Amino acid sequence: TSTENVLTKYKSMIQHSIPALELELSWFPTYMKPEELRRLHRPYLKPMRTGPHSEPVFKPVYSLERYVRRKESEREGERQKSGGGQVFFMRTREDISAKDGRLVLFEYAEEHPLLMSCIGMASRIKNYSKKGLNGDPVSCDHLKYGDQVYNTSPYFLGKLHPGQVLQVLDNNMYQSPAHQHTLPTTDFILARTAESFYIRMTSDIFAVGQQFPKILVPGPNSKRANQHTRNFLQVFIYRLFLESEDVPRRIKMDHIKAAFPAYSESSIRKRLKNCADFNRTGSDCGWWVLQDNFRLPSEEEIRKLVIPEDCCAFYSMQYAEQRLKDAGYGKSIKNVSDDEDEDDSEKILDDEVRIAPWTLTRTFSNALRGKCQLEINGIADPTGIGEGYSYLRVPNKPSVKSNKDVSKEKPNKSNEPKSTRTVMGTDSDLRRLTLKNAREVLRSFGVAEEKINSMMRWDVINMVRKLSTDKARMGESNETGKFARGAKYSLIEHQEKYKDECQRIFDLQTKVLSSTEVLSTDEEESTDEETNID
Amino acid sequence: MSRKKDEEDENQENLMILRLPEKYAQTVRQAVSKGNLRERLQVDIKDDCRNALLKIENDILSARIVDLPCIVECQKTVDNKTFYKSGDICQMLLVNEKPLNPEEAVRSQQIRKEKNEHKKFVYSHGVTPPFKNVRKKRFRKTAPKKIIDDPEVEK
């Protein structure tokens, strides 16, 4: 069931590190307190109460150059030994450490990205290019990172222009355009471990654009979310049994309760009962002992029950929920539909709740399957200044609503007739326009008398609408402007416009995030400089 | 898996960006690549995890730990194609230009709690050029709920 969440078509060929697949507890917490959720992916440095860091003295910072080289040659040796092919090196926690290997930084454009990897998870860089106008393929060989991808386009709302090269950060949860920049020479990576400090250098940093999600974030208390917590608990229990060295294998309830404090003991017991028995007496008194006839799943099997992506999606939900609670929307979240297929868009929800990740990921996936269109310009745009997409739903068909939004967004550019006001019951209601008056309008447009007389009422009305609309579109407004109906332009026209708008934002984002121009400093910067001097 | 979470936290590498003044950066950069950094760079982070002192060769510099606006992922690669996430970076150790004179240095050994105002440690700029002033310019603002409807609001 877990893979159902991934849009399999876009699944990436990557393998996470082994500790990530095993959901290493410190990277995939079973439970987070509100303050931990607020800092999800923003871990602050905390004081250390014991060890060398608790002493108020200068501590040396180590350079790891020699260690890095040694590790590199060790890996190379192993590769040679295995025949020189691809070797999977990320097997332990230590392998994931920033102490060795080449380090590359990725700076995310979004303040609250929809989905983020946990430590130990893998991503790839894919290099896309589009043939030049002369039909010659464009090489990506000059790029330091990534694999060139042929014959496919990235999974984006915009297309590449002839000759354009675009790098993309890709994993099983999202794709994002990634633009390489150079880390200033004044900047280093400093790491604090329990024992000491070390320093690493890199010059490579990518600016990562808005995410195009591939998986769904579950809604709070949704079926999917509840299923995840159940599976996560089950997996935790299986692994505890696997780790047990006793014969028969046994575990303690307290262990589970400590990891899942939000769970009641009775619901944990429910999970335990199907594989273990509680002993009240004897040498196993107080222990849950694995049943004789229960076949404990192997580690490989357990890995399939909960994949790292499931956890990330769940954390994203928890993080958003915490943020909404903090902003005072706690009660409004409860109105969110539990049913994944039900559409929330008709319900009256606060904007902040409407743009929660569970809605946006679902809408995006629906739009990708052609079920709806995206709002594109609107409140869910994470930049707030029109440089990103708003993944909120609008119907596929041209509608009064979508026109209204467009004309509101860009009052200057829009030369569509304003057609959104209610016409019912007014003198511009076409249904109430009498045949006599309608003919009069046509005459004012200069339509030939014979033609007017030869038409039936609705043909006349249609013509009134068409001519008024044309006229209004050309920017002429007069008495007949009230009969103009903007929403009636064709479906194709509507879709073209949608595509153009998607492309416009795509190009704009590419331009902004790839720009290396250092923007002029403003007041903010100067006050910053002042506080530098203590 | 059964190990305690707090212990794990202590074992975790805490990553941050270290931004040195231009002239010290050069010294450190050369030393790191030559592999003779030895005791040339030393750090003492204060208990508040906001203020710090650095010793670069014979100079003592004051520094503070600021919060970066964007999430920065530190990923490692051994083949330049697949990247494994090593950690999240959200803070920067920002080192001041001018070295302290010896008296100041002694004084700043003491923790200055009173200076620990939150605002001072919020950094406006991302690391890459497009994210200059990103907090103000590019992040959509969350609209606060006018009437708090949830009795369980966590402060």
Interface residues (C-beta under 8 A of the other chain):
Chain A: I14 H16 S17 E22 E24 L25 S26 P29 P34 H41 R42 P43 Y44 L45 K46 P47 M48 G51 H53 P56 V57 F58 K59 P60 V61 Y62 S63 E65 R66 E72 R75 F89 M90 D95 I96 S97 A98 K99 D100 G101 R102 L103 V104 L105 F106 E107 Y108 A109 E111 P113 M116 S117 C118 I119 G120 M121 A122 S123 R124 I125 K144 Y145 G146 D147 H179 H181 L183 P184 T185 T186 D187 F188 I189 L190 A191 R192 T193 A194 F197 I199 M201 I205 F206 A207 F236 R239 L240 E243 H255 Q322 R323 K325 D326 A327 G328 Y329 G330 K331 S332 D350 D351 E352 I379 D381 P382 T383 G384 I385 E387 V512 L513 S514 S515 T516 E517 V518 L519 D522 E524 E525 D528 T531 N532 I533 D534
Chain B: M1 S2 R3 K5 E8 D9 E10 N11 Q12 E13 N14 L15 M16 I17 L18 R19 L20 P21 E22 A25 Q26 V28 R29 A31 V32 S33 G35 L37 R38 E39 L41 Q42 V43 D44 I45 K46 D47 D48 C49 L53 K55 S62 I65 D67 P69 C70 I71 V72 E73 C74 Q75 K76 T77 V78 N80 K81 T82 F83 Y84 K85 S86 G87 D88 I89 C90 Q91 L93 L94 N96 E97 K98 S108 Q109 K115 K120 Y123 S124 H125 G126 V127 T128 P129 P130 F131 K132 N133 V134 K136 K137 R138 F139 R140 K141 T142 A143 P144 K145 I147 I148 D149 D150 E152 V153 E154
